Amino acid sequence: MSDLSSHQKNRGPIAWMAGNTVAATLAMSVLIIGGFIYSLRIKQEVFPEFSLDLVTVSVPYPGASPEEVEKGIVLAVEEAVRGLDAVDKVTSHARAGLGSVTIEMLGGGDLEKLTQDVQSAVDRIITFPEEAEEPRVMQLSHRRKVISLIVCSDLGERVLREYVERIRDRLLQDPGITQVELSAVRPYEISIEVSQETLRRYNLTLNDIADKIRKSSIEMPGGSIKTKSGEILMRMKERKDYGRELARIPLISLNNGTKLLLEDMAVINDSFQDIDHYATYNDKPAAMIDVYRVGDQTPIQVSDTVKKHVEELRQTLPASIHVDTWNDRSEIFHQRLDLLLRHAFTGLILVFILLSFFLEARLAFWVVMGIPTSFLGAILFMPLLNVSINMISLFAFIIALGMVVDDAIVVGENVYEYHQKGMPFLEAAKR
């Protein structure tokens, strides 16, 4: 008895489990059931999630050449941020009308702190040209886009933009969609044109008019008033977002008491920025709505939700407004997942049929059970390793599938060979 016990100990846990049918069956059940449960809960994404440890500083400088942008913007920002803690590398780009600087953080640093330090360093720069606009400091983030909607129409850019914003708001009301962004659209812009003759007539400058507009369009807190029933917050709400609101701003008062409004002296155009970016779809002006995956949302769920809304919109929108989907990344994910499941099922059936036909049905059953046990067991431990179901892990599963099926056939043949020599089935499986 002592020799048998020492022999079993020397065989290791795998061999011991092969000799203990209850333990082997229990382990297989745990792997299969646990893997199946986790397969319904594990994170699904097109590509693995990663973070970009980058902070960018962009400073618009309208009308400036690349050389002027480099001397007035880029070099000043580089000098200010290069000595900050946790800065690994600084990359700059100067082009006509815009200077941008990208700061890469050292591994293990705090991106939020670095962003605040960069913002403070940029705010201390006093050598920017007067014509340069306010610097914008932001973190570069990787967002996981799933699908885009294209809305096209011949009714005009403003009408198209209004419909696109309505569709965006409708999508955001769905609990299955969290992050939506407009793209391929021009930003709103209100342009005010005053002739040189008018400025001279009333002894004004463009800076005088801009200052009047700035002071007449403000929104800021005004403190609070304490009462017996509670505290009342005061706020100045005079922000003007449309050209018709700006048109009623008084500029000057004449001797007879008449007030000249902005619309009396200027041409106001409530339109879009004059940029060279535009989109067309089927030879019609178009705008896009990008839908992103957030948190535990899966690409397939987000895509199905968007497609459901598209079908509803096609029935409710006017005939002149056309809506379609574009660049659905969930299709790639779905195709690879379908490829894995289809090949796994096909391999399982073929292995069972071949081993049953040439060897034994009992042997074929237990050999085949090793295939789902292997993959579901891997899925059971994937969340512990912070691994998700994505294009890369699915590709690894597809490669491993061929090896597992091949090994299953080889193991089955070896077990059957030992069994044919008169060895009991369980002892043959141990070998």
Secondary structure, 3 states (H helix, E strand, C coil): CHHHHHHHHHHHHHHHHHHCHHHHHHHHHHHHHHHHHHHCCCCECCCCCCCCCEEEEEEECCCCCHHHHHHHHHHHHHHHHCCCCCEEEEEEEEECCEEEEEEEECCCCCHHHHHHHHHHHHHCCCCCCCCCCCCEEEECCCCEEEEEEEEECCCCHHHHHHHHHHHHHHHHCCCCCCEEEEECCCCEEEEEECCHHHHHHCCCCHHHHHHHHHHHCCEEEEEEEEECCEEEEEEEECCCCCHHHHCCCEEEECCCCCEEEHHHHCEEEEEECCCCCCCEECCEEEEEEEEEECCCCCHHHHHHHHHHHHHHHHHHCCCCCEEEEECCCHHHHHHHHHHHHHHHHHHHHHHHHHHHHHCCHHHHHHHHHHHHHHHHHHHHHCHHHCCCECHHHHHHHHHHHHHHHHHHHHHHHHHHHHHHCCCCHHHHHHC
